[in-house]
Amino acid sequence: MGAADYIENNHLDGPLFNAYSWGGYLMWRLPWLPVSIDGRTNLYGPAALARRHNTMNAGPGWAHDPTLRAAHLVLIAPDDPFNRRAPGPPLLSRSLHHQLSVLFVPQGHCSAGGQRVS
């Protein structure tokens, strides 16, 4: 909820590259913000799901995922392998670090810059 509030209060725009398990909630909470995935896996297909799994686990070539590269926001859990490998500036800036989520904003997009919320 804290990350969704932050996105809304700072008028951040998408598309959003998000954790799989949060897609449905984010679609409900931030209906104007396109999510990258939700529980309707049949809409995405096996190739996209495999690429997604590779990206979230920081597998080979993860940084070239077209869905990730098109995202204006990246919202993931702090313990996701992706979080440990996420590129820093100039590609991504950690905009919000919460105990349950980490929000990255690509360099040059609106961000309050490094806010930490507990």
C-alpha positions as CSV (number, residue, x, y, z in Angstrom):
1,M,0.0,0.0,0.0
2,G,2.9,2.4,0.8
3,A,4.3,2.1,-2.7
4,A,0.9,2.6,-4.3
5,D,0.3,5.7,-2.2
6,Y,3.7,7.0,-3.2
7,I,3.0,6.4,-6.9
8,E,-0.4,8.1,-6.7
9,N,0.8,11.0,-4.5
10,N,3.8,11.8,-6.8
11,H,1.7,11.4,-10.0
12,L,4.0,8.8,-11.4
13,D,3.1,7.3,-14.8
14,G,3.5,3.8,-16.3
15,P,3.9,1.4,-17.7
16,L,4.9,-0.5,-14.6
17,F,7.1,-3.5,-14.3
18,N,5.8,-5.2,-11.2
19,A,6.1,-8.3,-9.1
20,Y,3.7,-11.1,-10.4
21,S,1.8,-11.4,-7.1
22,W,1.0,-7.7,-7.0
23,G,-0.5,-7.3,-10.4
24,G,-4.1,-7.8,-9.5
25,Y,-3.9,-5.5,-6.5
26,L,-2.1,-2.8,-8.5
27,M,-4.7,-3.0,-11.3
28,W,-7.4,-2.4,-8.7
29,R,-5.5,0.3,-6.7
30,L,-4.0,2.2,-9.6
31,P,-6.4,1.5,-12.5
32,W,-4.7,4.1,-14.8
33,L,-1.3,2.5,-14.5
34,P,-0.6,-0.4,-16.9
35,V,1.0,-3.4,-15.1
36,S,3.4,-5.8,-16.7
37,I,1.8,-8.9,-15.4
38,D,-1.0,-10.1,-13.2
39,G,-2.6,-13.5,-12.3
40,R,-4.1,-14.0,-15.7
41,T,-1.1,-15.9,-17.0
42,N,-3.1,-17.2,-20.0
43,L,-2.9,-13.7,-21.5
44,Y,0.9,-13.6,-21.6
45,G,1.9,-16.9,-23.1
46,P,4.7,-19.3,-22.2
47,A,7.5,-17.4,-23.9
48,A,6.7,-14.1,-22.1
49,L,6.3,-16.0,-18.8
50,A,9.7,-17.7,-19.2
51,R,11.3,-14.3,-20.1
52,R,9.7,-12.8,-17.0
53,H,10.9,-15.5,-14.8
54,N,14.4,-15.0,-16.1
55,T,14.3,-11.3,-15.6
56,M,13.0,-11.5,-12.1
57,N,15.7,-14.0,-11.2
58,A,18.4,-11.8,-12.9
59,G,19.2,-14.6,-15.3
60,P,21.2,-14.3,-18.5
61,G,20.2,-11.3,-20.6
62,W,17.7,-10.1,-18.0
63,A,18.4,-6.4,-18.6
64,H,17.3,-6.7,-22.2
65,D,13.8,-7.8,-21.4
66,P,11.6,-5.5,-23.6
67,T,8.9,-5.3,-20.9
68,L,11.4,-4.1,-18.4
69,R,13.0,-1.7,-20.9
70,A,9.6,-0.1,-21.7
71,A,8.7,0.4,-18.1
72,H,8.6,3.8,-16.5
73,L,8.4,2.3,-13.0
74,V,9.7,-1.0,-11.5
75,L,8.0,-2.2,-8.3
76,I,9.4,-5.4,-6.8
77,A,10.1,-7.0,-3.4
78,P,13.3,-6.1,-1.6
79,D,14.4,-9.8,-1.6
80,D,13.8,-10.4,-5.3
81,P,17.1,-11.4,-7.1
82,F,16.4,-8.6,-9.6
83,N,16.7,-6.0,-6.8
84,R,20.3,-7.1,-6.1
85,R,21.3,-6.8,-9.8
86,A,19.2,-3.8,-10.8
87,P,21.3,-1.3,-12.7
88,G,21.9,2.0,-11.0
89,P,22.0,5.4,-12.6
90,P,21.8,6.3,-15.4
91,L,19.3,3.5,-16.1
92,L,17.4,3.1,-12.8
93,S,17.2,5.2,-9.7
94,R,15.9,3.7,-6.5
95,S,13.1,6.1,-5.7
96,L,11.4,4.4,-2.7
97,H,12.6,1.6,-0.4
98,H,10.0,0.2,1.9
99,Q,10.2,-2.9,4.0
100,L,7.9,-4.7,1.6
101,S,8.7,-3.1,-1.7
102,V,11.3,-1.2,-3.8
103,L,10.4,1.2,-6.5
104,F,12.8,2.1,-9.2
105,V,12.3,5.0,-11.6
106,P,14.3,5.3,-14.8
107,Q,16.7,8.3,-14.9
108,G,14.9,11.4,-16.1
109,H,11.4,10.4,-14.9
110,C,9.6,12.2,-12.0
111,S,10.9,11.0,-8.6
112,A,11.2,12.4,-5.2
113,G,14.6,10.8,-5.0
114,G,15.7,8.2,-2.5
115,Q,12.8,8.4,-0.1
116,R,12.8,5.7,2.5
117,V,9.6,4.7,4.2
118,S,9.2,2.2,7.0
